[in-house]
Each structure stands twice: as structure tokens, then as C-alpha cells.
């Protein structure tokens, strides 16, 4: 068990580097098939598209639960109403300003894959194995 807001964490790819994962959306479900082999079906419930089938030994299940604790109702209110949430634009603009200030990109960089790669290279740090 760990606090995933404060401890860096991640998982290795399942199935190896040569297996392309199927697209999974928020509407995806995994359902047990009614066959004797114990197979499972990944289906997109919005479209009805069947994305993949798996044997039992090809599955891995992780559970995640998040709890929020507040000192009192006044502390909870900004979280509940999203009053202090950061927008995507604010986050991206802040990262770009930092990259520009650090001379890692020029002023007013194009918002493209190169900028994204610069952000990943600069800010994403994995711990040593």
C-alpha cells in the first residue's frame, strides 16, 4: 500500500514489448466468457466493439482506492467545488515558461511533439531500477 500522490510509481508493460495493447477507454469492461476455458473479453460498452480476449493467466488485476482527508468543511469546499483546480492551459503555460527561463526552448515555442518531448525529457524522472 502506498500514497500514490507522494510516491513515484508505475508498472511495466504487460505481455512484453512486442505486444500492442488494445485501445481502452473509460467505457471498457472486461467480461468472463461462458466457455470452459476461463477466457475473458475486453469490450467497449459505448460502441459494443470487442477489443481483445484473454486467458486467465494473461490477466493481471490491480486495485486502487483514493481517500481525501480535510481538516474541516472549509478545507474541503475548494476541492469539492473545484474552485482551486488548475486548468490544462495554466499547467502547460507554466511548464513552457520554466523551459524558456531555463533556456531549454526558445521564446514562444510551437506547441507540437518537439515541445512535448522536451517536457518529458525535462520533467519526467524515473527512479533507478
C-alpha positions in Angstrom: 0.0 0.0 0.0 1.3 3.5 -0.8 0.3 7.1 -1.2 0.4 7.5 -5.0 0.3 11.3 -4.7 3.7 11.4 -3.0 5.5 8.2 -4.1 6.6 7.7 -7.6 5.1 4.6 -9.0 4.5 2.8 -12.3 4.1 -0.5 -13.9 6.0 -2.4 -16.6 4.2 -3.3 -19.8 2.2 -6.5 -19.6 2.9 -9.1 -22.3 6.2 -7.8 -23.4 7.4 -5.0 -25.7 6.2 -6.7 -28.9 2.5 -6.9 -27.9 0.5 -3.9 -28.9 -2.2 -3.1 -26.2 -5.7 -2.7 -27.4 -7.4 0.7 -27.1 -9.0 1.0 -23.7 -11.5 3.8 -22.9 -13.5 4.8 -19.9 -16.3 2.7 -21.3 -14.3 -0.5 -21.4 -15.3 -3.6 -19.5 -13.7 -7.0 -19.1 -16.3 -9.8 -19.0 -15.9 -13.5 -18.3 -16.9 -15.6 -21.3 -19.2 -18.5 -20.7 -16.8 -21.1 -22.1 -14.9 -23.8 -20.3 -11.6 -22.2 -21.0 -12.0 -19.4 -18.4 -11.5 -16.7 -21.1 -12.2 -13.0 -20.7 -13.4 -10.4 -23.2 -12.4 -6.8 -23.3 -15.4 -4.8 -24.8 -16.1 -1.1 -25.3 -19.6 -0.8 -23.9 -20.2 2.5 -25.7 -19.6 1.1 -29.2 -20.1 -2.6 -28.4 -16.7 -3.3 -30.1 -14.9 -6.4 -28.8 -11.3 -5.3 -28.4 -9.5 -8.4 -27.2 -9.8 -11.8 -25.5 -7.6 -13.2 -22.8 -6.9 -16.4 -21.0 -7.0 -16.3 -17.2 -3.2 -16.5 -17.0 -2.8 -13.4 -19.3 -4.6 -11.2 -16.8 -3.3 -9.0 -14.0 -5.6 -7.1 -11.7 -4.7 -4.1 -9.6 -7.0 -2.3 -7.2 -6.8 1.4 -6.5 -8.6 3.4 -3.9 -8.2 7.1 -3.1 -9.3 8.8 0.0 -9.2 12.6 0.7 -8.9 14.0 4.2 -9.7 17.5 5.2 -9.3 19.4 8.5 -12.8 20.7 8.3 -15.6 21.6 5.9 -13.9 24.9 4.9 -10.8 23.0 3.8 -13.0 20.5 1.8 -15.0 23.1 0.0 -12.4 24.2 -2.6 -11.8 20.6 -3.5 -15.5 19.8 -3.7 -16.4 22.8 -5.9 -13.1 22.6 -7.9 -12.6 26.3 -7.1 -8.8 26.0 -7.0 -8.3 23.4 -9.8 -5.5 24.1 -12.3 -6.6 24.2 -15.9 -4.6 22.4 -18.6 -3.6 25.7 -20.1 -2.3 27.0 -16.8 -0.2 23.9 -16.3 1.2 23.9 -19.9 1.9 27.6 -19.8 3.8 27.2 -16.5 5.9 24.4 -17.8 6.7 26.3 -21.0 7.7 29.4 -19.0 10.0 27.3 -17.0 11.6 25.7 -20.1 12.0 29.2 -21.7 13.5 30.6 -18.4 15.9 27.6 -18.3 17.0 28.2 -21.9 15.8 24.7 -22.9 13.4 26.1 -25.6 13.2 29.4 -27.3 10.6 32.0 -26.6 7.1 31.2 -27.9 7.8 27.6 -28.9 5.5 25.7 -31.2 3.1 23.5 -29.3 4.0 20.3 -31.0 5.6 16.9 -30.5 9.0 18.5 -30.1 7.8 20.6 -27.2 6.1 17.6 -25.6 9.4 15.6 -25.9 11.2 18.5 -24.2 8.8 18.5 -21.4 9.1 14.7 -20.9 12.9 14.8 -21.1 13.0 17.7 -18.5 10.3 16.8 -16.1 9.7 13.0 -16.1 12.3 11.3 -14.0 12.1 7.6 -13.3 13.9 6.2 -10.2 16.8 3.8 -10.8 15.8 0.2 -11.1 
